[in-house]
């Protein structure tokens, strides 16, 4: 399977996990992985928007992103 397809599947899996934690208003993959020109060192840039965000939700999202990084070997930055 081409890398771009793998990246889209990974993003969808992360979206599914995060949407179980909180209702999402928006979720987008952007950057080199969205454009399809990522290399082996590229991270996965994700934008997520939810109606409410608190410290507990931030930690849960961070944990979900970290778990996906471990499963897929694609770094997901969290800000």
N, C-alpha and C positions, 0 to 999 in steps of 0.2 A: 504494500500500500504506500503511495507517495507520502512524503513528509507532511505536506499541507493537509491531506486528509487525516493523518494521524493527529495533527495539531487540532483540527476541528473536533475530532472525537474527544480528545483530552479536554478541550474547553467545554464541550457539552457535558461531559462527566462531572467536571467541576461545577458547572452551572446547576446540574441536578442535585449535587450534594449541598451546595449553598442554598438553593431554593427550599430545601427541607429545613433549613435553619431560620430563614426569614423570607417573606415575600419580596421578590425582586421586581423593581420597576424597569431596570435596564441591566444588560450584561453584554459586554462586547470584548472581542479579541481584537487587539490592534498591534501595530509594530511589525517587525520582520516576519513573525510567524503568520500573521494575517495576510501579509503581502505575498508570502510564499518564498521569501529570499533569506530565510533563517539558515544559520550554520549550526554546527554541533555545540557551539558555546552560547547560542542565543537563549535568552530567557523567554518566558511567555508573559506578555503584557495583557492584563485583563482589567476592564473597567466594570465595576458593579455599583448599582444604586439601589438603595432600599429606603422605604419611608422613614424608618427609625433605625438608628445605630447607637449602640451603647458599648461599653468596654467589654462586656461578656460576649456580645455578638462579634466584635472585632477579633477577639481571641479565637472563637470558634471558626471564623472564616480563615484566619491565619493557619489554624491547625488543619483545616480541610485542604488549603493550598499546599501546605507542607506535605501532607499525606500524598497528594497527587504528584508532587515533586519526587517523592521516594518511589512511587509506583511507576512513574513514566521516565524518570531521569531528565525531566525538563523543569528547570528552575522557574518558579512563579514568584515574582517580586510582590511584596505586600507593602502598601503605604496607607 
